[in-house]
Amino acid sequence: MVENKELTIDELTTFCKREGFVYPSGELYGGLAGFWDFGHLGVELKNNIKREWWKTHVHSREDLVGIDGAIITNPKVWEASGHVANFLDVAVVCKKCGNKTKIDKHELGKAKCDKCGGEFLNKGEFNPMFMTNVGAIKEDSIKAYLRPETAQLIFANFKAIQENARLKLPFGVAQIGKAFRNELSPREFIFRCREFEQMEIEYFIAGGMKCPYMDEITGVEIEIYSEEMQKSGEKGKKMKVIDAWKKGIIKTDWHAYWLALEYSWFLSLGANPGKFRARQHSKEEKSHYASDTWDLEYKFPMGFRELQGFANRGNYDLTQHEKYSKKSMSINDSEVGRVLPEVVCEPSLGVERAFMLFLLEAYEYDEKRKNVVLHLDPLLSPIKAAVFPLVNKGEVFEMSREIYHDLLEEFPVVFDKSGSLGRRYSRQDEIGTPFCITTDNETVNDKSVTIRERDSTKQIRVKIKDLRDSLRKLINDDLKFEDAGKVVNTRVK
Ligand code: GAP
């Protein structure tokens, strides 16, 4: 968490391209709006975010399993889910500046252009699902859709997942994967893309089951901005999430629990609590399937925006699939008997938005060092360590190569022998590498190396035989840096 910078979206875009995090897709031919390619560091950061999310939400929990559904499925799934008929936006064009954008139906006649305040011209409804043909021979092919959310594959497979994984209510099913929306105006870097990834959970209960995990969230506080506060022109109020539920502002214990848990996940990876708020959707803005929705919002450079949605979908989806497939979706639960469960909360997060958040939080231009320092949590850092030989030949060099190859067996590590040591440090600072390891003449004598910590620039001396173990503990925050070796003084920052 770094306080001293306010990056603009353009600066973030430039930084990501310069360092190899994100490029406009197909830039060689002018790019394609809403599509982005992740570079050699971007893919690592993205994978690390997904891995940490999966670890917290699937591997560490008794009540959740994961699936990986297909991007293209039987189009009946999207008829049943209501996406074909109801997943609609209104396209509008500003009469003054020509800005093209989409608005919700209920905003027609009220919304003004966010660029110049001008009035909008209604260009009609559109469905943002991408269509494609399945089948090589045109006459035999069928029209299908690229999925606009991952969630629906969980509902369509619900019975099989519950039976195969022998899940007992309450339980959840998680999924990470691509989703596609033909957004009218993709914008703000990767905030609104046409191809993106979602990390979603459908959490099922029945018969008003109480959330047994509320004691895990007792200390979690956030700015709450309910529908009522918005309509009466009040500001949001900072309060404990559990109190918002007790006062009836958040209607269900499950909704409060998931909101608090997801917010805490971001904080555990270094996000600044002051930049979040929980905002309830107004009656008019809720999706066709939702009875109550809260967004976890984050203060991006363009203002508070949706980071993650939490919809109460009830039994809308399972009922719809029963109706369209004419197959029962109810399950036989050992406690409640035969029941059609309801989704009491659906935490749904875009990977790209989490990616932006973690970079915005980590970025700092360090005036003393005269370079960017990316203070990413080591668990998210694309590269975990860099190995620098101080001498480019002989035994010192050979030993540094051996250390590098040994560490490579466990972590993404780079080897850099070019330029001054200061320059090598700054290269790693800029991409968020938490630890730099140098070998020098002493290394040959005492079989030890120097580790320099990115954020403090402090250095310690560690025996080579302990290096891999110490590095693992440092990355996982199981060991304090000063306790990992003998602190040494040095002038090179
Ligand atoms: N299954 C529920 C669902 O899809 P949503 O609010 O439409 O709900 C959930 O999307 C999350 O997916 C959002 O909170 C956001 O993080 C991400 N998301 C949605 N559309 C996106 C887009 N065009 N580009 C990037 N991320 C997007």
Residues whose N, C-alpha, C, O or C-beta is under 5 A from the ligand:
A	BS01	GAP	P148 E149 A151 R181 I190 F191 R192 C193 F196 Q198 E306 L307 Q308 G309 S348 L349 G350 E352 R353
